[in-house]
Amino acid sequence: MLGLLTAIFAAGCASFTTYGDGILKGRVLVLWDRQDEFIYIKGSNPVSFRPSFFKGRDNIVPETMYTDGGSVPQIFWGIPGLSPWALGPAYIIHDWIFLVHRCDLPAPSEVKAITFDQSAQILAEVGKSLVDAGLIKDNKLEEIVWAVRTKYALSLWERPPTPKECETPVVTTAARKRLGLRQSQTIVDFVIPRPRR
């Protein structure tokens, strides 16, 4: 454990890549489902990201899905910048890329062709967009990008999913009533870019 902590903090000491400038826009709407489990809801102005290296006209636009935000081990949650929602929109985009890859979900061809290394680059570019917009006060982007490039993360990318991991939440009006959900139970609601004051 001490070795992992040392590696995480050492990763923040040196920048190992140059992040491109992608285009991040839209709204991130997240509902609490149960402890440490949330549902990203694709609304009328969904979050979308166009990585700097995309050649065609495709954007990454997540569909409604289950998410835990960033899969940050709980032992690190108390460190500023390493909570599961510190880079919320970046984690939503990254989760969607993993789902498309692992569950063979329908998506534009450029999105389906994203490699493991590109998935980390995309998380970095979304994170950079959030930092550049002044939305991040505890910048741990280097550490987070390091973590999503580890052999452990690669093993998750390559492992076949369970049926539960590929489930799609149903968030209809009837489902909201049945579960007792109301719009007021929205926990996280980002609009990117922020309205100017």
MILO-104240 format. One line per 10 residues: number of its first residue (from 0); their letters; for each residue x, y, z of N, C-alpha, C. Coordinates in pm, 1 decimal, padded with zeros to 6 digits, m for minus. Layout:
residues N
NUM) a) X:Y:Z:X:Y:Z:X:Y:Z ~ ...
end
This chain:
residues 197
0) mlglltaifa) 00082.9:m00118.8:00000.0:00000.0:00000.0:00000.0:00087.5:00125.4:00000.0 ~ 00193.7:00123.4:00081.7:00282.4:00238.8:00086.2:00346.0:00263.8:m00050.2 ~ 00379.6:00154.6:m00119.7:00437.0:00168.2:m00253.5:00340.8:00234.3:m00350.0 ~ 00211.2:00198.5:m00341.2:00110.1:00258.3:m00427.9:00095.8:00407.2:m00397.2 ~ 00092.9:00441.4:m00267.9:00084.0:00583.1:m00229.9:00203.2:00661.5:m00282.8 ~ 00323.0:00605.3:m00266.8:00443.8:00671.3:m00315.0:00437.9:00692.2:m00465.6 ~ 00393.2:00588.5:m00537.1:00384.8:00597.8:m00683.3:00284.7:00703.9:m00726.2 ~ 00171.6:00711.3:m00656.7:00069.1:00809.6:m00693.0:00122.6:00951.1:m00674.0 ~ 00190.1:00977.2:m00561.4:00240.8:01111.5:m00538.3:00361.1:01142.1:m00626.5 ~ 00440.2:01042.3:m00659.0:00554.4:01063.6:m00748.9:00505.4:01097.4:m00889.0
10) agcasfttyg) 00392.3:01039.1:m00928.9:00337.7:01065.6:m01062.3:00305.4:01213.0:m01079.4 ~ 00267.3:01279.3:m00970.3:00233.5:01421.0:m00978.4:00353.9:01512.0:m00989.0 ~ 00472.2:01457.6:m00970.4:00592.9:01540.7:m00972.2:00645.4:01567.1:m01112.2 ~ 00605.0:01485.2:m01207.8:00658.6:01503.1:m01343.6:00547.5:01482.1:m01444.9 ~ 00533.5:01574.3:m01536.0:00435.3:01559.6:m01642.4:00492.0:01465.2:m01747.7 ~ 00416.1:01360.2:m01779.6:00467.2:01259.3:m01871.8:00403.6:01268.7:m02009.1 ~ 00317.7:01362.8:m02029.7:00254.0:01375.8:m02159.8:00205.7:01518.9:m02178.9 ~ 00182.5:01553.6:m02302.2:00120.8:01681.9:m02332.7:m00023.1:01653.3:m02370.5 ~ m00114.2:01717.2:m02302.0:m00256.0:01693.3:m02327.3:m00303.4:01782.1:m02440.6 ~ m00378.4:01723.2:m02532.2:m00436.6:01800.7:m02640.4:m00555.1:01881.4:m02591.2
20) dgilkgrvlv) m00607.3:01962.5:m02679.6:m00724.2:02043.4:m02647.8:m00844.5:01987.3:m02720.1 ~ m00926.5:01915.5:m02647.8:m01050.9:01866.1:m02704.2:m01161.1:01968.0:m02679.8 ~ m01281.1:01933.9:m02723.5:m01395.3:02024.2:m02706.3:m01496.7:01956.2:m02615.1 ~ m01516.5:02015.1:m02497.1:m01607.9:01963.2:m02396.2:m01726.5:02056.9:m02384.2 ~ m01845.8:02001.1:m02391.6:m01965.1:02084.1:m02374.8:m02080.8:01997.9:m02328.5 ~ m02187.3:02063.3:m02289.4:m02308.0:01993.6:m02249.8:m02329.0:01990.9:m02100.2 ~ m02417.7:01902.7:m02059.0:m02462.5:01896.8:m01920.8:m02441.5:01756.7:m01866.2 ~ m02387.7:01748.2:m01744.6:m02370.9:01620.9:m01675.6:m02476.4:01614.9:m01567.0 ~ m02570.1:01523.1:m01582.3:m02678.7:01507.2:m01486.2:m02666.3:01368.4:m01424.3 ~ m02648.9:01363.5:m01291.3:m02625.1:01237.5:m01221.8:m02728.3:01221.4:m01111.4
30) lwdrqdefiy) m02792.5:01105.5:m01105.8:m02886.3:01072.3:m00999.3:m02821.9:00973.6:m00903.9 ~ m02846.2:00991.0:m00775.7:m02802.7:00893.6:m00676.7:m02893.2:00772.2:m00687.5 ~ m02834.8:00652.5:m00694.9:m02912.7:00529.1:m00703.0:m02909.7:00455.5:m00570.1 ~ m02790.1:00435.1:m00518.0:m02768.4:00374.9:m00386.0:m02626.4:00408.3:m00344.8 ~ m02585.9:00363.8:m00226.3:m02454.4:00402.7:m00175.1:m02344.9:00381.7:m00278.1 ~ m02274.7:00490.8:m00310.2:m02160.5:00491.0:m00401.7:m02194.6:00443.3:m00542.8 ~ m02321.8:00442.3:m00579.1:m02363.9:00405.6:m00714.3:m02459.2:00512.0:m00766.5 ~ m02434.4:00555.2:m00888.4:m02509.0:00665.2:m00946.4:m02552.2:00629.2:m01089.2 ~ m02642.5:00708.3:m01143.5:m02686.9:00692.4:m01281.4:m02660.3:00823.8:m01353.7 ~ m02579.6:00817.7:m01459.7:m02564.4:00932.9:m01547.7:m02685.1:00931.0:m01640.4
40) ikgsnpvsfr) m02751.3:01045.7:m01653.7:m02868.9:01055.2:m01739.9:m02836.0:01144.0:m01859.2 ~ m02853.0:01086.9:m01978.3:m02834.6:01164.6:m02100.3:m02959.4:01249.6:m02119.5 ~ m02944.2:01379.3:m02106.5:m03058.0:01469.3:m02119.8:m03062.6:01535.1:m02255.8 ~ m03133.9:01647.2:m02263.4:m03152.0:01716.6:m02391.1:m03025.0:01789.5:m02436.2 ~ m02935.4:01819.5:m02343.7:m02807.9:01884.3:m02375.8:m02696.7:01798.3:m02315.4 ~ m02676.5:01676.2:m02367.3:m02586.1:01581.9:m02301.6:m02440.6:01625.7:m02309.3 ~ m02363.5:01580.7:m02210.3:m02220.9:01606.7:m02213.4:m02163.9:01538.5:m02338.0 ~ m02072.6:01608.1:m02405.0:m02006.9:01548.9:m02521.8:m01862.8:01597.1:m02525.0 ~ m01779.6:01514.3:m02585.3:m01638.8:01548.6:m02594.3:m01584.8:01506.6:m02729.6 ~ m01509.0:01597.1:m02788.8:m01440.8:01569.4:m02914.5:m01290.9:01574.8:m02888.1
50) psffkgrdni) m01225.8:01457.4:m02880.4:m01081.4:01456.3:m02853.1:m01002.4:01526.7:m02963.0 ~ m00886.1:01575.5:m02926.5:m00801.7:01648.3:m03020.9:m00759.0:01562.3:m03138.7 ~ m00754.0:01431.2:m03121.0:m00701.5:01343.2:m03225.8:m00810.4:01280.1:m03312.6 ~ m00938.4:01308.3:m03286.8:m01043.6:01254.5:m03373.5:m01033.1:01319.1:m03510.9 ~ m01039.4:01239.5:m03616.2:m01026.2:01289.0:m03753.3:m01161.1:01314.4:m03820.6 ~ m01263.2:01237.6:m03781.2:m01394.8:01250.8:m03844.0:m01480.5:01353.9:m03773.4 ~ m01612.0:01334.2:m03780.1:m01706.3:01429.8:m03722.4:m01768.4:01377.9:m03592.6 ~ m01721.7:01260.8:m03546.8:m01782.2:01199.0:m03428.9:m01744.0:01271.2:m03300.1 ~ m01834.6:01266.3:m03203.2:m01809.7:01310.0:m03065.8:m01838.2:01192.0:m02974.5 ~ m01783.3:01195.1:m02855.5:m01816.4:01095.4:m02753.4:m01934.0:01152.8:m02675.9
60) vpetmytdgg) m02048.4:01085.4:m02684.4:m02170.4:01130.6:m02617.5:m02225.6:01012.8:m02538.5 ~ m02198.8:01007.7:m02408.1:m02245.2:00894.0:m02328.1:m02397.0:00881.5:m02326.9 ~ m02443.5:00758.2:m02327.2:m02584.7:00728.2:m02307.4:m02608.7:00713.7:m02156.7 ~ m02734.1:00705.2:m02116.6:m02767.2:00682.5:m01976.8:m02698.6:00554.3:m01930.3 ~ m02631.4:00560.3:m01814.6:m02554.9:00444.0:m01767.5:m02533.7:00451.7:m01616.7 ~ m02503.5:00336.2:m01558.6:m02460.9:00332.1:m01418.7:m02316.5:00379.3:m01411.5 ~ m02281.3:00447.1:m01304.0:m02143.8:00495.0:m01285.2:m02113.7:00507.0:m01136.1 ~ m01987.3:00498.0:m01102.4:m01944.7:00526.2:m00965.4:m01855.3:00650.1:m00965.0 ~ m01859.3:00725.2:m01075.5:m01767.5:00838.2:m01089.1:m01630.2:00781.4:m01120.0 ~ m01528.9:00831.6:m01055.0:m01394.9:00775.7:m01070.6:m01379.9:00655.7:m00978.9
70) svpqifwgip) m01321.9:00549.3:m01029.2:m01303.7:00428.5:m00947.6:m01179.5:00444.8:m00859.6 ~ m01186.1:00544.0:m00773.0:m01074.6:00576.8:m00683.7:m01088.4:00491.3:m00557.7 ~ m00983.2:00417.6:m00518.4:m00993.2:00340.1:m00393.9:m01032.1:00430.6:m00277.6 ~ m01121.4:00381.1:m00191.9:m01177.9:00463.3:m00084.5:m01071.5:00520.9:00007.8 ~ m00960.5:00452.8:00023.1:m00854.3:00502.1:00111.6:m00801.8:00639.8:00066.3 ~ m00818.0:00673.9:m00063.5:m00768.1:00801.3:m00116.6:m00873.3:00912.0:m00119.2 ~ m00998.9:00880.8:m00086.9:m01105.3:00979.0:m00100.8:m01083.0:01105.8:m00018.9 ~ m01012.8:01095.7:00092.2:m00990.5:01212.2:00177.8:m00882.5:01306.5:00126.3 ~ m00808.8:01264.6:00023.4:m00704.2:01349.3:m00033.7:m00769.9:01446.4:m00131.7 ~ m00756.4:01577.7:m00109.9:m00819.0:01673.9:m00201.5:m00781.2:01646.0:m00347.4
80) glspwalgpa) m00882.5:01636.5:m00431.8:m00861.5:01611.5:m00574.3:m00869.7:01465.1:m00612.9 ~ m00879.6:01374.1:m00514.4:m00885.6:01230.9:m00546.9:m01017.6:01166.0:m00507.5 ~ m01121.9:01245.1:m00491.3:m01252.8:01186.2:m00462.6:m01310.4:01127.7:m00592.3 ~ m01411.4:01041.7:m00582.1:m01469.8:00983.3:m00703.3:m01538.1:01083.8:m00796.1 ~ m01563.1:01205.8:m00749.1:m01629.6:01304.7:m00833.2:m01544.6:01428.4:m00858.8 ~ m01415.4:01423.5:m00824.8:m01327.8:01539.6:m00844.6:m01323.7:01583.1:m00991.0 ~ m01321.1:01488.2:m01082.0:m01320.6:01516.5:m01226.7:m01446.9:01456.5:m01289.2 ~ m01561.9:01481.8:m01228.5:m01687.8:01418.1:m01267.8:m01710.1:01399.6:m01417.1 ~ m01710.0:01504.9:m01497.8:m01733.2:01487.1:m01641.1:m01628.7:01397.8:m01708.2 ~ m01503.7:01406.5:m01664.4:m01399.1:01321.0:m01722.1:m01426.7:01174.6:m01689.9
90) yiihdwiflv) m01472.2:01148.6:m01568.4:m01502.5:01010.6:m01530.2:m01623.1:00956.3:m01606.7 ~ m01722.1:01040.7:m01630.7:m01839.9:00997.5:m01707.3:m01797.6:00959.0:m01849.7 ~ m01720.2:01044.1:m01915.5:m01672.5:01015.1:m02051.6:m01589.4:00886.9:m02051.8 ~ m01499.3:00873.1:m01954.9:m01411.4:00755.2:m01947.0:m01492.9:00628.5:m01921.7 ~ m01591.1:00635.7:m01830.5:m01677.5:00519.1:m01805.0:m01749.3:00476.5:m01932.3 ~ m01798.2:00574.8:m02009.2:m01870.1:00542.3:m02132.1:m01778.5:00472.4:m02233.2 ~ m01656.1:00520.3:m02246.8:m01561.1:00457.0:m02339.3:m01538.4:00311.8:m02298.5 ~ m01521.3:00287.4:m02167.7:m01502.5:00150.5:m02120.4:m01625.5:00064.9:m02150.6 ~ m01745.2:00118.7:m02127.6:m01868.1:00043.1:m02154.7:m01881.1:00009.5:m02302.9 ~ m01855.9:00107.0:m02388.2:m01864.9:00082.2:m02533.1:m01769.4:m00029.8:m02571.5
100) hrcdlpapse) m01647.0:m00023.8:m02520.2:m01546.3:m00125.1:m02553.4:m01581.5:m00261.5:m02494.3 ~ m01608.2:m00266.0:m02365.2:m01626.0:m00394.5:m02296.8:m01761.1:m00459.2:m02326.5 ~ m01865.5:m00379.3:m02345.1:m02000.1:m00434.3:m02364.7:m02042.7:m00431.3:m02510.4 ~ m01952.7:m00387.4:m02599.2:m01980.3:m00379.0:m02742.1:m02111.1:m00304.0:m02769.5 ~ m02121.8:m00186.6:m02709.0:m02241.9:m00104.0:m02724.6:m02237.2:m00027.6:m02856.2 ~ m02353.0:00005.4:m02910.1:m02354.5:00084.8:m03033.2:m02298.7:00224.5:m03007.3 ~ m02213.7:00268.4:m03098.1:m02151.9:00401.3:m03088.4:m02092.2:00434.0:m03224.4 ~ m02064.1:00561.6:m03250.7:m01998.5:00597.7:m03376.8:m01865.9:00521.9:m03393.0 ~ m01825.5:00500.8:m03516.2:m01706.5:00419.3:m03544.7:m01580.5:00471.5:m03476.8 ~ m01562.1:00602.8:m03472.9:m01442.0:00657.5:m03408.4:m01441.0:00628.6:m03259.0
110) vkaitfdqsa) m01558.5:00628.1:m03197.3:m01568.4:00598.2:m03054.5:m01539.6:00450.3:m03030.5 ~ m01596.0:00363.9:m03114.0:m01572.7:00219.9:m03099.4:m01425.7:00183.6:m03120.9 ~ m01353.5:00262.6:m03197.1:m01213.6:00232.6:m03229.4:m01114.4:00283.6:m03124.4 ~ m01163.2:00349.8:m03019.5:m01073.3:00404.1:m02917.1:m00995.9:00290.3:m02850.6 ~ m00864.0:00308.5:m02838.1:m00778.6:00209.2:m02773.0:m00767.9:00241.4:m02623.5 ~ m00708.4:00149.4:m02549.6:m00687.5:00170.5:m02406.2:m00604.8:00296.9:m02381.4 ~ m00493.0:00311.2:m02453.6:m00408.1:00429.9:m02435.8:m00483.6:00557.5:m02471.0 ~ m00565.5:00552.6:m02575.6:m00644.2:00670.4:m02613.0:m00748.6:00702.8:m02506.6 ~ m00802.3:00600.2:m02438.9:m00901.4:00626.3:m02333.9:m00838.8:00708.6:m02220.7 ~ m00712.8:00680.6:m02188.6:m00643.0:00759.1:m02086.0:m00615.1:00900.7:m02136.9
120) qilaevgksl) m00577.9:00911.8:m02264.1:m00552.9:01044.4:m02323.3:m00681.8:01127.7:m02321.7 ~ m00794.0:01064.5:m02349.8:m00922.4:01136.0:m02349.3:m00955.9:01184.0:m02208.9 ~ m00937.7:01097.6:m02107.8:m00962.0:01140.2:m01970.7:m00873.6:01261.4:m01937.8 ~ m00748.0:01255.8:m01982.2:m00655.6:01367.3:m01958.8:m00704.5:01494.8:m02026.5 ~ m00751.1:01484.0:m02150.3:m00798.1:01603.1:m02223.0:m00924.6:01661.2:m02161.1 ~ m01017.4:01574.3:m02116.9:m01137.9:01625.1:m02050.4:m01097.2:01692.5:m01919.8 ~ m01007.7:01627.5:m01844.2:m00959.4:01687.2:m01719.9:m00893.1:01821.7:m01743.3 ~ m00813.6:01830.7:m01848.6:m00747.7:01957.9:m01883.5:m00853.1:02064.7:m01914.2 ~ m00959.4:02026.2:m01984.3:m01067.7:02121.5:m02013.6:m01128.9:02174.7:m01884.4 ~ m01147.4:02086.7:m01785.3:m01204.7:02127.9:m01657.0:m01109.2:02219.3:m01581.0
130) vdaglikdnk) m00979.8:02185.7:m01583.4:m00879.1:02269.9:m01518.0:m00875.0:02406.5:m01585.1 ~ m00870.2:02407.6:m01719.2:m00863.1:02533.3:m01793.8:m00986.1:02621.6:m01770.4 ~ m01101.8:02558.2:m01743.6:m01224.9:02634.0:m01718.7:m01233.6:02682.9:m01574.3 ~ m01133.1:02650.0:m01492.2:m01134.1:02694.3:m01353.5:m01229.5:02615.9:m01265.5 ~ m01265.1:02494.2:m01306.8:m01360.8:02413.7:m01230.6:m01294.1:02318.3:m01131.8 ~ m01160.7:02311.8:m01132.4:m01087.8:02219.9:m01045.1:m00999.9:02301.2:m00950.2 ~ m01022.6:02284.2:m00819.2:m00940.2:02359.1:m00724.3:m00823.7:02276.4:m00671.8 ~ m00834.9:02145.2:m00669.1:m00727.7:02057.1:m00623.2:m00686.0:01969.9:m00740.9 ~ m00591.2:02019.0:m00818.9:m00554.3:01954.5:m00944.8:m00465.3:01831.8:m00921.6 ~ m00524.3:01715.1:m00935.4:m00451.3:01587.9:m00926.2:m00461.6:01513.4:m01059.4
140) leeivwavrt) m00471.3:01588.7:m01168.4:m00490.1:01528.4:m01300.0:m00377.5:01431.6:m01335.2 ~ m00254.0:01469.3:m01308.8:m00140.7:01380.7:m01341.8:m00152.6:01246.7:m01269.9 ~ m00186.4:01252.2:m01139.9:m00199.0:01128.5:m01062.3:m00311.8:01040.9:m01115.1 ~ m00422.5:01104.0:m01150.7:m00538.5:01029.3:m01199.0:m00508.8:00966.4:m01334.4 ~ m00445.4:01041.3:m01422.9:m00410.3:00987.1:m01554.4:m00311.1:00872.1:m01538.1 ~ m00216.3:00887.1:m01446.4:m00123.5:00776.6:m01419.1:m00200.8:00650.9:m01379.0 ~ m00300.8:00667.2:m01289.6:m00377.3:00552.6:m01239.9:m00456.1:00483.2:m01351.0 ~ m00511.4:00560.4:m01445.6:m00591.0:00497.6:m01551.4:m00503.8:00435.7:m01660.3 ~ m00371.1:00451.4:m01646.8:m00278.7:00388.4:m01742.0:m00208.1:00265.8:m01683.0 ~ m00244.3:00226.5:m01561.2:m00175.9:00115.2:m01495.5:m00214.4:m00018.8:m01558.3
150) kyalslwerp) m00135.4:m00120.6:m01524.8:m00165.4:m00257.0:m01570.9:m00299.1:m00304.8:m01514.6 ~ m00333.3:m00259.6:m01393.9:m00461.6:m00297.0:m01335.9:m00576.8:m00243.4:m01422.4 ~ m00567.1:m00117.9:m01462.4:m00671.0:m00058.5:m01548.3:m00676.7:m00131.7:m01682.5 ~ m00560.5:m00166.8:m01736.8:m00556.8:m00243.0:m01862.2:m00623.8:m00378.3:m01845.8 ~ m00603.3:m00441.8:m01730.6:m00667.2:m00572.4:m01708.4:m00819.5:m00558.8:m01706.6 ~ m00871.0:m00447.3:m01653.3:m01016.4:m00423.5:m01656.6:m01064.6:m00402.4:m01800.1 ~ m00987.2:m00329.6:m01879.0:m01019.4:m00303.5:m02019.0:m01030.7:m00434.6:m02096.8 ~ m00939.8:m00527.3:m02067.9:m00932.1:m00653.2:m02143.2:m01023.1:m00762.3:m02089.6 ~ m01069.4:m00749.9:m01964.3:m01152.0:m00854.6:m01902.6:m01293.8:m00851.2:m01959.0 ~ m01349.5:m00969.7:m01993.1:m01489.1:m00971.6:m02038.1:m01581.0:m00922.0:m01925.6
160) ptpkecetpv) m01683.6:m00846.0:m01960.8:m01772.3:m00792.1:m01858.2:m01871.9:m00896.0:m01809.3 ~ m01925.4:m00871.7:m01692.2:m02037.0:m00952.4:m01643.7:m02164.9:m00891.8:m01701.5 ~ m02273.5:m00969.0:m01707.4:m02400.0:m00910.0:m01756.0:m02441.8:m00787.2:m01674.4 ~ m02418.4:m00790.2:m01542.9:m02456.4:m00676.2:m01458.4:m02380.0:m00550.0:m01497.9 ~ m02252.6:m00564.0:m01535.5:m02172.1:m00447.3:m01573.6:m02224.5:m00381.0:m01700.7 ~ m02297.5:m00455.2:m01782.8:m02349.1:m00400.3:m01909.2:m02495.2:m00358.8:m01900.0 ~ m02554.9:m00368.7:m01782.2:m02694.7:m00328.8:m01766.5:m02712.3:m00179.8:m01792.8 ~ m02824.3:m00145.1:m01853.3:m02858.7:m00005.5:m01877.7:m02972.8:00032.2:m01784.4 ~ m02958.7:00138.9:m01708.3:m03067.7:00179.6:m01619.7:m03186.3:00232.1:m01699.1 ~ m03303.8:00207.2:m01647.8:m03425.7:00260.3:m01707.4:m03471.0:00374.1:m01617.5
170) vttaarkrlg) m03472.1:00494.1:m01670.7:m03509.2:00610.8:m01592.0:m03626.7:00679.0:m01661.7 ~ m03740.4:00612.5:m01660.6:m03862.7:00668.3:m01718.0:m03941.5:00736.9:m01607.2 ~ m04045.6:00806.6:m01644.4:m04130.9:00870.7:m01544.1:m04190.6:00765.7:m01452.5 ~ m04234.6:00653.5:m01510.4:m04292.0:00546.2:m01429.0:m04187.3:00488.4:m01334.1 ~ m04065.0:00471.2:m01383.4:m03958.1:00418.4:m01297.6:m03927.1:00516.4:m01185.1 ~ m03925.8:00646.5:m01216.5:m03899.8:00747.7:m01113.1:m04004.7:00738.2:m01002.7 ~ m04133.3:00724.3:m01042.1:m04240.7:00714.7:m00942.9:m04227.6:00586.3:m00861.8 ~ m04201.8:00474.8:m00930.5:m04190.7:00345.1:m00863.8:m04076.4:00346.6:m00761.3 ~ m03966.0:00410.4:m00795.4:m03850.9:00416.0:m00705.9:m03857.7:00533.1:m00608.3 ~ m03959.3:00616.7:m00624.2:m03972.3:00732.6:m00535.8:m03871.7:00842.5:m00567.2
180) lrqsqtivdf) m03820.8:00845.0:m00690.7:m03722.9:00946.8:m00729.1:m03795.0:01071.9:m00775.5 ~ m03736.0:01185.7:m00741.2:m03786.0:01314.1:m00788.0:m03669.4:01389.4:m00847.7 ~ m03698.1:01485.4:m00932.7:m03592.3:01566.5:m00992.5:m03507.6:01633.3:m00885.0 ~ m03567.6:01662.7:m00770.3:m03492.8:01730.5:m00665.7:m03383.8:01642.1:m00604.7 ~ m03380.9:01513.4:m00639.7:m03277.6:01425.7:m00586.0:m03151.4:01425.2:m00671.8 ~ m03144.9:01512.6:m00769.7:m03022.7:01526.0:m00847.1:m02910.3:01568.0:m00753.3 ~ m02799.2:01499.4:m00759.7:m02685.7:01530.1:m00673.7:m02586.2:01619.5:m00746.8 ~ m02555.1:01584.9:m00870.9:m02452.9:01657.1:m00946.0:m02514.7:01704.5:m01076.3 ~ m02497.1:01829.4:m01109.8:m02552.3:01883.8:m01233.7:m02455.1:01988.7:m01286.7 ~ m02362.8:01946.3:m01374.9:m02264.0:02037.3:m01431.9:m02313.1:02087.6:m01566.5
190) viprprr) m02293.4:02212.7:m01596.0:m02316.1:02264.9:m01729.8:m02180.6:02317.3:m01777.1 ~ m02137.1:02270.9:m01892.5:m02004.0:02307.3:m01942.6:m02019.2:02368.9:m02079.9 ~ m01963.8:02482.3:m02109.8:m01892.8:02567.4:m02015.2:m01991.6:02638.8:m01922.9 ~ m01941.2:02688.8:m01809.8:m02026.6:02758.1:m01715.1:m02079.6:02886.7:m01776.6 ~ m02205.0:02923.9:m01740.3:m02255.7:03052.4:m01789.6:m02166.9:03166.2:m01739.5 ~ m02143.2:03265.3:m01825.2:m02062.0:03381.3:m01785.5:m02144.2:03472.9:m01696.2 ~ m02075.6:03529.4:m01599.0:m02145.4:03620.7:m01505.6:m02116.0:03762.9:m01540.1
end
